[in-house]
């Protein structure tokens, strides 16, 4: 199946990118609000490494399945 081959390659590439480079995102939370005054806090979070590992593993499995179906 060509779809499994292509999606496996893309998923494996994304997983490798997450493991090697890492991705972070910023989350803004309001922790104090009084009338018109509001205090906010920004926190930077990193995407866990295990998500990259799972994506890499699943991508490799899909890639191999796509190769065997040809």
C-alpha positions in Angstrom: 0.0 0.0 0.0 1.4 3.3 -1.1 -0.6 5.2 1.6 1.0 3.2 4.4 4.5 3.8 3.0 4.1 7.5 2.6 2.3 8.1 6.0 4.9 5.9 7.7 7.7 7.9 6.3 6.1 11.2 7.3 5.2 9.9 10.8 8.8 8.6 11.3 10.3 11.9 10.2 8.0 13.8 12.6 8.9 11.5 15.5 12.6 11.8 14.8 12.3 15.6 14.7 10.5 15.6 18.1 13.2 13.4 19.6 16.2 15.2 18.2 15.2 18.9 18.2 12.2 19.0 20.5 9.2 21.3 20.3 7.9 23.7 23.0 4.8 25.8 23.3 3.8 28.7 25.6 0.7 28.6 27.7 -0.8 31.7 29.3 -2.8 31.3 32.5 -4.7 33.8 34.5 -4.0 33.2 38.2 -5.5 36.3 39.8 -8.5 38.4 38.8 -10.0 41.2 40.8 -12.4 43.5 39.1 -10.7 45.0 36.1 -7.2 43.8 37.2 -6.0 40.5 36.0 -2.6 38.9 36.5 -1.4 36.4 34.0 1.5 34.0 33.9 3.2 32.5 30.8 4.7 29.0 31.1 6.8 27.3 28.4 6.1 23.6 28.1 8.1 21.0 26.1 6.4 18.2 24.2 7.4 15.0 26.1 10.1 12.8 24.4 8.0 9.7 24.7 5.5 11.2 22.1 8.3 11.4 19.6 9.4 7.9 20.3 5.9 6.5 19.8 5.5 8.5 16.6 8.9 7.2 15.3 8.0 3.6 16.2 4.6 3.8 14.6 6.0 5.4 11.5 8.6 2.7 11.1 6.0 0.0 11.5 3.8 1.6 8.9 6.8 2.0 6.6 7.7 -1.7 6.8 4.1 -2.7 6.3 4.0 -0.5 3.2 7.1 -2.1 1.8 5.8 -5.6 2.3 2.5 -4.9 0.6 4.2 -3.9 -2.7 
